[in-house]
């Protein structure tokens, strides 16, 4: 396995979450331009009711750089107060 300094996991169970997962990954990558992705694992699992998609990114950051998390969007159907 390739050496890495960080792991970021994106998972989605609901259909609308699966449709948005690529946007979430791209937002994280844009917020972390120094992240050098060295490996990835895509996992799909399901049972009689749910279908889960998980994308795991393994990355390296330069010394002294910390990963940033973009702000989470409001859940669908909800608005801010």
N, C-alpha and C positions, 0 to 999 in steps of 0.2 A: 504494500500500500504506500502511496505517496505521503510524505510528511505534510502536515497542515497545522495551522494555529487556531482555526475557527471553524465552526459548523453553524449553518443556518438551515432550519427546517421549515418548509412550507407545506401545509396539509389542508385538504378540503374534503368535506363529506357531502355537503349539499350540492345540487346541480349548479346553482348560481355561484357558489364558492369555487367550483371546478372551472367555471367559465372565466372567473376573475384571477385565477392563480398566476397566469403569465403576467398580468398587470402588476400583481404584488411582487413578483420576482424582479421585474424590470424596475420598479420603484426602488427596491432594496439595492439593486445593482447601481442605479443612478445615484443613490445616497452614499454608496461606498465605492467610488471609482478606483480606490487603491486596492480593492480586494482582487486577488489573483486566484481565480477558481482553478483548483488543481484536480478535482474529481467531483462526480455527482452520482447520486443513486435515485432512481425513479421506482417507486413502489406503488402497486395498485392492489387493493384488497376489497373484498365485498362479502356480504352475507345476503340473506333474503330481503333485507330492507335498505341497506346502505352500501354505497360504493365510495371508497376512500382513495384519494390520490395524495401521495406524499412525494415531494421532491426535496432531497437533501443535498445541499451544496457544501463542499469542503473547500476552504480557502486559506490563503496566507495574506497577512497584512504586513506592511513594512514596520520595523521597530518603532514603537511610540505612537502608532496610529491605532485608534479604537474604532470598531464598527459602529455605524449609526443606524438607527431604526427610523424609517419614515413614519409620519403620523398615521395612525390607523383610521380608515374611513369609518363613518357612522354605519352601524348595521342597516341593511336595507329595510325600508319601511319606517325608519325612525328619523326624526329630525332633532337638531339641537334645540335647547331651550334658552 
